[in-house]
């Protein structure tokens, strides 16, 4: 039993050291200036919608910065582009297009 625990811990430690540089480079690759950010996965329209959406979820408060101040949209864009496979990217792209079309239809024809 102790050998199994040792192998499990060794595997976890190895995975930690392999994954850590990739995550750090992913976080460092996010630009800090939103105006100069060009998305890798999303279109410009989708990136603007994503920016507004994350600010609704994590708004700026008196004590905490907003999601855009933390570069959350840039991180999401890089994560999807680097980590997800083609099938996952296709699903995200389809879902995002559907969400944008729903938002547009509600904006043009408000329900009162």
Helices and strands as residue ranges (DSSP letters): H 2-28, G 34-36, H 44-57, H 72-83, H 86-108
